[in-house]
């Protein structure tokens, strides 16, 4: 057992190395960029929204292992969900990584629980989520600042 | 040579972080403080606390004497002939803002130019951008090469009749490059342009002689020199300081005030409005005593050996690239790791008690130059030793294993 094991779980390391849905969408309906000026991380989220529902999502950009894995797992978690479900999910996820929530109902996203012991890394875990929320709301840019 | 145990002078170094002995390698951000400095602050507030330059009572006189005594020490430390050339400020950032506002701004007309370099800290970029924006003047950038060395042969051709000022760092905080500052000052003066040298990363590592450098202004921060935060120094040539307008108005910077007219005080008081950081200044004097007791030549030699050893060992690790390979460097070892973001390096190393900096180090243009988002940076101080470097290297290797 290493001190960092709770943060860098195998699943997170795997999504960092082999991110899912890291690509561009040809016919996206929504797009927003997320930028963390502290570490220079950039994540761009593209969505195809069918009414209120997200029928496809992809991301591009570069960042640390936590932000890359978070973006990758986000794309898997939100597909097929509608706007209000996603708002609820982000709220729960945010609570989890800031240490005030629990992992019930979060499914695979629960693996980011370890982030709550590293306050400096909360922004890494939430960068793609901020970009996602901005995209859904029709904004072009999100910042974690 | 440094032949005694320096680490035991620094209480913060004697602790465990995440179960491991702390290895503090973030000295370019700020240094730890020796007992002597901490005790100087403690003693000041327990025995001397009083306002300066205005009381006839004993405590005020003692506080004034200690505060002014530091000015004399700083002048000697920088080799200035006149302690009136030493102005206390909050730090290097405030010093640069002071010069930008009180000296350069009144000189600027539309289309005038100020020259800085590619490797400046944001503190030596933004104040110039602000006044250039206001006066519709231009900021020109002296480029550097891939090793992180300034192309000073370009400087002469960048200077023209529109050039009003030059500002450059002595030592780069993200690359460690020691710039040929005497040569740069010589070129500036040959063209009758005045220059500020940002010594925030220099004074704690190499002997600095403002007479030899001949810069018109030189500045540094106390907290990177084992002194507290919130105290720093602007050195300026007396004749230039005399002709400048004040930076801030208030008490202590005046000789007389009526609603019709105010007569400003002489330098340095002209630039020290309000009650200053008295305890900080006194503790800065103690910090200077502390490092002069060890000796700047000894410090430079010790840190140079450490930096060479660390660079050699880090470079042996496959997948590591050192950013900043100037021939002449001080203290700073910036590096990137293949496929691993510096923030992940920083986090894993922290779990092993090794404190480094991960980020852009307030030098985004340097990161853009190398097309990287950030670097991991280890920076050395007098209390670091080979054992610290070995721990740095082993924790870098461990990080690579995690992400391998």
HADDOCK unambig.tbl for C-alpha pairs under 7 A between the chains (distance, minus, plus):
assign (segid A and resid 3 and name CA) (segid B and resid 351 and name CA) 5.95 0.50 0.50
assign (segid A and resid 4 and name CA) (segid B and resid 348 and name CA) 6.31 0.50 0.50
assign (segid A and resid 4 and name CA) (segid B and resid 351 and name CA) 6.46 0.50 0.50
assign (segid A and resid 13 and name CA) (segid B and resid 403 and name CA) 6.98 0.50 0.50
assign (segid A and resid 38 and name CA) (segid B and resid 359 and name CA) 6.80 0.50 0.50
assign (segid A and resid 39 and name CA) (segid B and resid 359 and name CA) 5.18 0.50 0.50
assign (segid A and resid 39 and name CA) (segid B and resid 360 and name CA) 6.72 0.50 0.50
assign (segid A and resid 39 and name CA) (segid B and resid 373 and name CA) 6.81 0.50 0.50
assign (segid A and resid 39 and name CA) (segid B and resid 374 and name CA) 6.44 0.50 0.50
assign (segid A and resid 40 and name CA) (segid B and resid 373 and name CA) 4.99 0.50 0.50
assign (segid A and resid 40 and name CA) (segid B and resid 374 and name CA) 6.75 0.50 0.50
assign (segid A and resid 63 and name CA) (segid B and resid 341 and name CA) 6.67 0.50 0.50
assign (segid A and resid 64 and name CA) (segid B and resid 341 and name CA) 4.73 0.50 0.50
assign (segid A and resid 64 and name CA) (segid B and resid 343 and name CA) 6.31 0.50 0.50
assign (segid A and resid 64 and name CA) (segid B and resid 344 and name CA) 6.22 0.50 0.50
assign (segid A and resid 65 and name CA) (segid B and resid 341 and name CA) 6.87 0.50 0.50
assign (segid A and resid 65 and name CA) (segid B and resid 344 and name CA) 6.60 0.50 0.50
